[in-house]
Amino acid sequence: MPIDGWIQSAPRMNRRAAIGAIASLALARCAPAGPAVAPLDEAAEAYVRAALRLAQHQPRLVEGWRGPAAWAPGPREPVAGTVAAIEALLGTLEPIAAAGGEDAPRARYLLSQTRALFLAGRRLLGQSMPVAMEAQIGFGRAMPPADVLLALSARDALDQRLPGRGPLGPRLQAYRREELVPADRVEAVCAQALAICRDRTRAALTLPEGEQAAVRLVDPLPWDGFCRYEGGGRSTIEINGAAALPLSRVLRLAAHEGYPGHHVQHVVTEAALVEGRGWMEFALQPAFGPHLLLAEGAAEAGVDLVLPDDARERVYAEALLPAAGLDPARAADMVAIERLALDMEARIPEILAEYLDGRVSGEQAIEQLAEQTLVADPRAFLPFAERQRATLYAYPVGRDLVWAAVNADGPAGAWRALDALYRRWQL
């Protein structure tokens, strides 16, 4: 169903709830009289306030807020009132976005994010739908099917490349165990990988003076890595100190979380949009909507942009493998195996969507993940999928989408296009 049709078909909030929610948001903005506020500034504030309110019920919706403390919500309130306010905000934004003119791009961003927020609110109220439809509504575009032929070709090539015989999954896991960074070297190797990615990114992009990302081990951390933006061009790249990390994973984390990924996203967006234009919606770090699709997609695409295969092989052989105490002769195989495994992983969201929609059993999904995508621990992956649902599409689909967009005018313009994306958050 098209997104507008879904919004029209969603049960409407009752009038009293809608009026109460809108009044609540208006009272929250009350302040002594001052300069008139532009309509889109008001809409941006309503969007941020609504997102922060829903995040009180579902914390993973928002990763950070660096705007006015006064916009933060008070005591938690029922979801229904906030959803009513979001629905009213959609009605405000739709004609501005449709009218064109200089305000239209900002209005389109706010509209697409508000639609995704409306979806999140409806889910909190118990409305469900197939995962692919949830992704289409939340990200504002249909999810393309995974390239099965590419995955099968990658599987055959991986079978030829990996040492040993027998099932591919255990062989891949054995190979990755041989490239584990020793625990006492993880922090230093992570810092070196981050410095390499920073130098290569700064050679291609102009970043604000004084920006900096530092590595810190956190034990335990529920994920391998996370970029915690602190404002003022500073981030801490948190690395799971309890995880055994292969060297290839360390390098991907340095690029994805740091340069040219999330840290650079935060730095450029803050300078260009929050400080440069006063658009406070970009002081919010949303884990929903088209923004999430582009943020994760750009962080993934950025890995290949900052370190294409030939450069990655040199970095492994000349710097990171020696730093980890591993054999530099592994470099070429590491690059090839990493690429092939990534081609197989593109099928993960579709398999998990079938499981979440009830079309396959848990045991069937576990078998498919193990055989078709080589996930190391597919049984443990299912609870993660149940929490993440449609956001699982953000990584493979976002990567392909952003890679195609930034390379549309050829490799020479890719960095310029990535910088432009971080300054507008629309393709």
C-alpha positions in Angstrom: 0.0 0.0 0.0 1.4 3.5 -0.8 2.5 5.5 2.2 -0.3 8.1 1.9 -2.9 5.3 1.6 -1.6 3.7 4.7 -1.7 7.0 6.7 -5.2 7.6 5.5 -6.3 4.0 6.4 -4.7 4.1 9.9 -7.3 4.6 12.6 -7.6 8.3 13.5 -7.1 9.6 17.0 -10.3 10.9 18.5 -10.7 14.7 18.4 -10.3 15.3 22.1 -7.0 13.4 22.2 -5.7 15.3 19.2 -6.6 18.7 20.7 -5.1 17.7 24.0 -1.9 16.6 22.4 -1.5 19.7 20.4 -2.2 21.9 23.4 0.3 20.0 25.4 3.0 20.6 22.9 2.1 24.2 22.6 2.2 24.7 26.4 5.6 23.1 26.4 6.9 25.8 24.1 5.4 28.7 26.1 8.0 31.4 26.8 8.1 35.2 27.1 7.2 37.0 24.0 10.1 37.4 21.5 10.8 37.4 17.8 8.3 35.6 15.6 9.1 32.0 15.0 9.1 30.7 11.4 6.5 28.0 10.7 9.2 25.4 9.8 11.1 26.2 13.0 7.9 25.5 14.9 7.4 22.3 13.0 10.9 21.3 13.7 10.4 21.8 17.4 7.2 19.8 17.4 9.0 17.0 15.6 11.9 16.9 18.1 9.6 17.1 21.1 7.4 14.3 19.7 10.5 12.1 19.0 11.8 12.6 22.5 8.4 11.8 24.0 8.1 8.5 22.0 11.7 7.7 23.0 10.6 7.6 26.6 8.6 4.5 25.6 11.1 3.1 23.1 14.6 4.5 24.0 16.3 3.1 20.9 14.3 5.6 18.7 16.7 8.4 19.5 20.5 8.0 19.9 21.2 11.6 21.1 19.8 15.1 21.5 22.2 18.1 21.7 19.6 20.9 21.4 17.9 23.0 24.0 17.4 21.2 27.3 13.9 22.9 27.5 12.7 20.7 24.6 13.3 17.5 26.6 10.1 16.0 27.8 8.8 15.9 31.4 7.2 12.9 33.0 6.2 10.1 30.5 2.8 10.5 29.0 0.5 8.1 27.1 1.6 7.3 23.6 -1.9 8.1 22.1 -1.6 11.8 22.7 1.8 12.1 21.2 0.7 10.1 18.1 -2.2 12.5 17.7 0.2 15.5 17.8 2.4 13.8 15.2 -0.7 13.2 12.9 -1.5 16.9 13.2 2.1 17.8 12.4 1.8 15.8 9.2 -1.1 18.0 8.1 1.0 21.1 8.7 4.1 19.8 6.8 2.4 18.2 3.8 1.3 21.5 2.0 4.7 23.2 2.7 6.6 20.3 1.2 4.2 20.2 -1.8 4.4 23.9 -2.4 8.0 24.0 -3.6 10.2 27.0 -3.0 13.2 27.4 -0.7 11.5 25.8 2.3 10.5 22.7 0.4 13.7 20.6 0.9 13.6 21.2 4.7 9.9 20.5 4.8 10.4 17.3 2.9 13.0 16.1 5.3 10.7 16.9 8.3 7.8 15.3 6.6 9.5 12.0 5.8 10.9 11.8 9.3 7.5 12.6 10.9 5.9 9.9 8.8 8.4 7.4 10.2 7.7 8.7 13.7 4.0 8.3 13.1 4.7 4.7 12.1 6.8 4.2 15.3 3.9 5.6 17.4 1.3 3.3 15.7 3.6 0.3 16.4 3.7 1.3 20.1 -0.1 1.4 20.1 -0.1 -2.2 18.8 -0.6 -1.8 15.0 1.4 -4.4 13.1 2.2 -5.0 9.4 4.6 -7.0 7.3 8.2 -6.0 7.9 8.8 -5.1 4.2 5.8 -2.7 4.4 7.1 -1.3 7.7 10.5 -0.6 6.0 8.8 1.0 3.0 6.8 3.3 5.1 9.6 4.0 7.6 12.3 4.7 5.0 10.0 6.2 2.4 10.9 3.8 -0.4 10.3 0.2 -1.4 13.0 -2.3 -0.3 14.6 -3.9 -3.4 15.1 -7.6 -3.4 18.5 -9.0 -2.5 20.6 -10.1 -5.4 20.4 -13.9 -5.0 22.6 -14.6 -8.0 25.3 -12.4 -6.5 25.0 -14.2 -3.1 25.2 -17.6 -4.8 28.2 -16.6 -6.9 29.9 -15.2 -3.7 29.2 -18.5 -1.9 30.9 -20.5 -4.7 33.9 -18.1 -4.7 34.2 -18.3 -1.0 34.1 -22.1 -1.1 37.2 -21.9 -3.4 39.0 -19.3 -1.4 38.6 -20.6 2.2 41.0 -23.2 3.4 39.7 -26.7 4.3 36.6 -28.7 3.3 33.2 -29.1 4.5 30.4 -26.6 5.5 31.3 -23.0 4.7 30.1 -21.5 8.0 32.5 -23.3 10.3 35.3 -22.7 7.8 34.7 -19.0 7.7 34.5 -18.8 11.5 37.8 -20.7 11.7 39.4 -18.3 9.3 38.2 -15.3 11.3 39.5 -16.8 14.5 43.0 -16.7 12.9 42.7 -13.0 12.4 41.5 -12.1 15.9 43.3 -9.2 17.4 44.9 -10.2 20.8 43.0 -8.6 23.7 46.0 -6.6 24.9 46.4 -5.0 21.4 42.7 -4.2 20.6 42.7 -0.6 21.8 46.0 0.3 20.1 45.0 -1.4 16.8 41.6 0.3 16.9 43.3 3.7 17.4 45.7 3.1 14.6 42.9 2.0 12.2 40.9 5.1 13.2 44.0 7.3 12.5 44.5 5.8 9.1 40.8 6.4 8.2 41.0 9.9 9.6 44.1 10.8 7.5 42.5 9.5 4.3 39.2 11.2 5.0 40.8 14.6 5.8 42.8 14.3 2.5 39.5 14.2 0.6 37.1 16.3 2.8 37.5 19.7 4.6 36.6 19.1 8.2 36.3 21.7 11.0 39.6 22.4 12.8 39.8 20.7 16.2 37.4 17.8 15.3 38.5 14.6 17.0 37.4 11.0 17.6 39.0 8.9 20.3 38.7 5.2 20.9 37.6 3.8 24.3 37.0 0.2 25.2 33.7 -0.4 27.0 33.1 -3.8 28.7 30.4 -4.9 28.2 28.8 -3.1 25.2 25.7 -4.6 23.5 27.2 -4.0 20.1 30.7 -4.1 18.5 31.1 -0.4 18.3 29.2 2.9 18.7 30.0 6.5 18.0 29.0 8.7 20.9 29.0 12.3 19.7 29.7 14.8 22.4 29.3 18.0 20.4 31.9 20.5 19.4 33.4 18.2 16.8 34.3 15.5 19.4 33.3 11.9 19.5 34.1 8.8 21.5 34.2 5.6 19.4 33.2 2.9 21.9 34.5 -0.5 21.2 33.2 -3.6 22.9 36.0 -4.7 25.1 34.4 -8.0 25.8 34.2 -9.1 22.1 36.8 -11.0 20.2 37.2 -8.8 17.1 38.8 -10.0 13.8 41.1 -7.4 12.3 38.8 -6.9 9.3 36.0 -6.0 11.7 38.2 -3.5 13.6 38.9 -1.7 10.3 35.3 -1.6 9.3 34.3 -0.1 12.7 37.0 2.6 12.4 35.5 3.7 9.0 31.8 3.1 9.8 31.8 4.7 13.3 34.5 7.2 12.7 35.8 8.4 9.3 34.0 9.0 7.0 31.0 7.5 8.9 29.1 8.6 11.9 31.6 10.9 13.5 32.1 12.8 10.3 28.3 12.9 9.8 27.8 14.5 13.2 30.6 17.0 12.7 29.6 18.2 9.3 25.9 18.2 10.1 26.4 20.2 13.3 28.6 22.8 11.6 26.5 23.2 8.5 22.9 22.8 9.6 22.7 23.2 13.4 25.2 26.1 13.9 25.2 27.3 10.3 21.4 27.5 9.7 19.9 27.0 13.1 17.9 23.9 12.1 17.6 22.3 15.4 16.0 19.1 14.0 19.5 18.1 13.1 20.7 18.3 16.7 18.6 15.1 17.1 20.2 11.8 16.3 17.2 9.7 15.0 17.4 6.0 14.8 14.4 6.0 12.5 13.2 7.2 9.1 15.1 8.0 5.9 17.7 9.7 8.0 18.6 6.3 9.5 18.7 4.7 6.1 21.1 7.3 4.8 23.2 7.5 7.9 23.9 3.7 8.1 24.1 3.4 4.3 26.7 6.2 4.1 28.7 4.8 7.0 28.7 1.4 5.2 29.5 2.9 1.8 32.2 5.0 3.4 34.2 1.9 4.3 34.8 1.3 0.6 35.2 4.9 -0.2 38.0 5.5 2.3 39.6 2.1 1.7 39.0 0.5 -1.7 40.2 -3.0 -1.9 43.8 -2.2 -3.2 44.3 0.4 -0.5 42.8 -1.9 2.2 45.2 -4.6 1.3 48.2 -2.3 1.7 46.9 -1.0 5.0 46.5 -4.6 6.3 49.9 -5.7 5.1 52.0 -2.6 6.0 50.3 -1.4 9.2 47.5 -3.3 10.9 48.5 -6.9 10.6 52.0 -6.2 12.0 50.4 -4.0 14.8 48.1 -7.0 15.7 51.1 -9.4 15.6 49.6 -11.3 12.7 51.1 -12.4 9.4 51.1 -9.7 6.7 50.8 -12.3 4.0 47.1 -12.7 5.0 46.2 -9.3 3.5 45.1 -10.3 0.1 42.9 -13.2 1.3 41.4 -11.0 4.0 40.2 -8.4 1.5 38.8 -11.0 -0.9 37.0 -13.0 1.9 35.6 -9.9 3.5 34.1 -8.8 0.2 32.5 -12.2 -0.6 31.1 -12.6 2.9 29.5 -9.1 2.6 27.8 -10.1 -0.7 26.3 -13.1 1.1 25.1 -11.0 4.1 22.8 -8.9 1.9 20.2 -11.7 2.2 19.9 -11.4 6.0 17.0 -8.9 6.1 14.8 -10.9 3.8 15.3 -14.1 5.7 14.5 -12.4 9.0 11.5 -10.6 7.5 10.0 -14.0 6.6 10.6 -15.2 10.1 9.1 -12.1 11.7 6.1 -12.3 9.4 5.5 -15.9 10.4 6.2 -17.3 7.0 9.0 -19.5 8.2 9.7 -21.1 11.6 12.5 -20.1 13.9 14.4 -23.3 13.1 14.0 -22.7 9.4 15.3 -19.2 9.7 18.3 -20.4 11.7 19.1 -22.9 9.0 18.8 -20.4 6.2 20.9 -17.8 8.1 23.6 -20.4 8.7 23.6 -21.8 5.2 22.9 -18.8 3.0 24.5 -15.9 4.9 27.0 -17.7 7.1 25.9 -15.9 10.3 28.1 -17.2 13.1 25.4 -17.6 15.7 22.0 -17.5 14.0 20.1 -18.6 17.0 21.2 -15.6 19.0 20.5 -13.4 16.0 16.7 -14.0 16.1 16.0 -12.0 19.4 18.1 -9.1 17.9 15.9 -9.2 14.8 12.8 -9.1 16.8 14.0 -5.9 18.4 15.3 -4.3 15.2 12.7 -5.4 12.7 12.7 -3.2 9.6 15.8 -1.3 10.6 17.8 -4.4 9.5 17.3 -3.2 5.9 19.1 0.1 6.6 22.6 -1.4 6.3 22.5 -3.4 3.0 19.9 -1.3 1.2 21.3 2.0 2.5 24.8 1.0 1.5 23.7 0.2 -2.1 21.6 3.3 -2.3 24.3 5.7 -1.1 27.0 4.1 -3.0 25.1 4.5 -6.3 24.2 8.1 -5.4 27.7 9.3 -4.5 29.2 7.6 -7.5 26.6 8.8 -10.0 29.1 11.2 -11.6 32.1 8.8 -11.3 34.6 8.1 -8.6 36.1 11.6 -8.9 33.0 13.2 -7.5 32.2 10.6 -4.8 33.7 12.5 -1.8 32.1 15.7 -2.9 28.7 14.0 -3.1 29.2 12.4 0.3 29.9 15.7 1.8 26.8 17.2 0.2 24.7 14.3 1.6 25.8 15.2 5.1 24.7 18.8 4.5 21.2 18.0 3.4 20.3 14.4 4.4 18.3 13.8 1.2 19.1 12.2 -2.1 
